[in-house]
Amino acid sequence: MLNDAIIGTFKASLRGELIQRSDAGYEEARKLYNGMIDKRPLVIARCADAADVIHAVRFGRENNLLTAIRGGGHNGPGLGSCNDGLVIDLSLMKGVRVDPANRTVRVAGGCTQGDVDHAAHAFGLAIPAGVVSTTGIGGLTLGGGHGYLARRYGLTIDNLLEADVVLADGSPVIASESQHEDLFWALRGGGGNFGVVTSFLFKAHPVKTVFAGPIFWDLKDGQRVMKWYRKFLPEAPVELSPFLGLQTVPSTEPFPKEIWGKKICALVTCYTGPLDKAEEAIQPIRRELPTPILDWMGPMPFPALQSLFDPLLPKGLQWYWKGDFVRELSDEAIDVHLEHALKAPSELSLMHLYPIDGAVHRVGPKETAWNCRNAIWSMVIDGVDPDPAKAQALKEWGRGYWEAVHPFNLVGAYVNFMMDEAEGRIRSTYGDNYDRLVDIKKKFDPTNFFRVNQNIKPA
Ligand SMILES: Cc1cc2nc3c(=O)[nH]c(=O)nc-3n(C[C@H](O)[C@H](O)[C@H](O)COP(=O)(O)OP(=O)(O)OC[C@H]3O[C@@H](n4cnc5c(N)ncnc54)[C@H](O)[C@@H]3O)c2cc1C
């Protein structure tokens, strides 16, 4: 049983903060990005450095506490927190160090996507990661990580060079191709199952001003756009990465009022090649498709693209997630997509297809824990709305849409696009890599101390 003396000793061991239920900041500190998830941990340890994380892991172990790791707190099912246990919150751990000569970026475990983009951009560099600046780099990386740079430079894990990890017994290790290679393999896609990563070292790439932005068509043109897109994308140069969305124009500035609330098929594009070649590269999108209702593609700094959606997606909205890996978009699948997109229960609800071909396919399925190296897209269906009263409708729409379209997709899904899924789903996602992940879990976390995640059980 925890008592004041035990808590007091733990608190004194930390450079960061310890937040308990009785503290004024508790309600704010426990909030997650997904407003649908309401968890009440016993204590939140806001760690300031790796030493704090070591103390926190030992404290959790010694007191037999359910322990969650929180990076950016963006996880759909709220796996960055837990009920009645300990949260190891990394949000104070923020440093980013760019080495321009070696083109590497060292990122502390609590950084967001925006922290990394901001720091790397000043050096004319970027790391391949996600498309929303508030997402935590920790959870995103460990699940795999994909965004606009994936086709050209691979997944986030394909650019991970090294990770500082605090293991389940509290010991710190460095994982890389030359140290604890098995752990390094498992971290690249295996999620938060193996330890707390306090620092990541990434390979960076020269990306500065990109030609990018959204282009929208009325959903009645959706079938034509999707059929064109399924053929165009795999043949497109890897410098060009358009993701496809079925969604609704939000009834808000800066969108033109006459299209507010319109159901659309969208492409959100990023071209990272030479700017003077950009217009030519995106020409087919403008030339071969029906007249769009909005075209905002143009040159912009990479971090501006990365934060384009931030104002629409503040913390605290209701989110219900379902995902799949997709290899083909058949005519039948497109019809199912369009039928369900039309029934979206809110303006923010969406379906996105993120490209994961190109450089992602150059890594073999056994080289990292991320097994699916033959999908063209990572699909996500998100029911999203500010109103908690809509939660049930968001879930029903998301599930219904997914059940209808899943038969056309691959068996697995991106672990970061899952809600509460059955164990079988995790297993099928990791495919042939699952047994090796179990062995590595047994070696580094035999008691399943880190189990607030898309869990790989040690037995
Ligand atoms: C608006 C939005 C946009 C998104 N866009 C993308 C996208 O473009 N591309 C993409 O790949 N994903 C995207 N995602 C999904 C995202 O990758 C996941 O939500 C991910 O879990 C976020 O990581 P986090 O650190 O914020 O999560 P948290 O909720 O803090 O943690 C989630 C999980 O990660 C583990 N974890 C986090 N940090 C660490 C760490 N340092 N060490 C060990 N374990 C850790 C925890 O155990 C926990 O299980 C998006 C999510 C949202 C909400």
The ligand as a Gaussian input file, in Angstrom:
#p B3LYP/6-31G(d) Opt

LIG

0 1
 C       -4.502000      14.168000     -34.515000
 C       -3.607000      12.963000     -34.686000
 C       -2.859000      12.838000     -35.835000
 C       -2.022000      11.733000     -36.026000
 N       -1.289000      11.639000     -37.162000
 C       -0.412000      10.634000     -37.313000
 C        0.451000      10.577000     -38.447000
 O        0.420000      11.414000     -39.316000
 N        1.324000       9.552000     -38.533000
 C        1.426000       8.602000     -37.569000
 O        2.266000       7.710000     -37.698000
 N        0.599000       8.622000     -36.484000
 C       -0.301000       9.609000     -36.346000
 N       -1.124000       9.642000     -35.250000
 C       -1.150000       8.494000     -34.342000
 C       -0.053000       8.614000     -33.310000
 O        1.112000       8.003000     -33.843000
 C       -0.465000       7.898000     -32.026000
 O       -1.572000       8.555000     -31.483000
 C        0.670000       7.830000     -31.009000
 O        0.290000       6.941000     -29.984000
 C        0.977000       9.174000     -30.431000
 O        2.079000       9.129000     -29.595000
 P        2.077000       9.948000     -28.213000
 O        3.454000       9.901000     -27.668000
 O        1.445000      11.274000     -28.416000
 O        1.073000       9.039000     -27.397000
 P        0.877000       8.716000     -25.855000
 O       -0.597000       8.675000     -25.676000
 O        1.656000       9.592000     -24.974000
 O        1.485000       7.260000     -25.778000
 C        0.984000       6.250000     -26.563000
 C        1.700000       4.945000     -26.396000
 O        3.051000       5.099000     -26.769000
 C        3.920000       4.663000     -25.759000
 N        4.966000       5.693000     -25.590000
 C        4.868000       7.008000     -25.850000
 N        6.062000       7.607000     -25.651000
 C        6.913000       6.630000     -25.254000
 C        8.279000       6.606000     -24.913000
 N        9.038000       7.705000     -24.964000
 N        8.832000       5.428000     -24.540000
 C        8.096000       4.297000     -24.522000
 N        6.792000       4.259000     -24.841000
 C        6.215000       5.412000     -25.209000
 C        3.092000       4.470000     -24.519000
 O        3.415000       3.266000     -23.897000
 C        1.682000       4.373000     -25.019000
 O        1.314000       3.020000     -25.160000
 C       -1.946000      10.733000     -35.027000
 C       -2.706000      10.878000     -33.863000
 C       -3.522000      11.981000     -33.686000
 C       -4.351000      12.089000     -32.452000

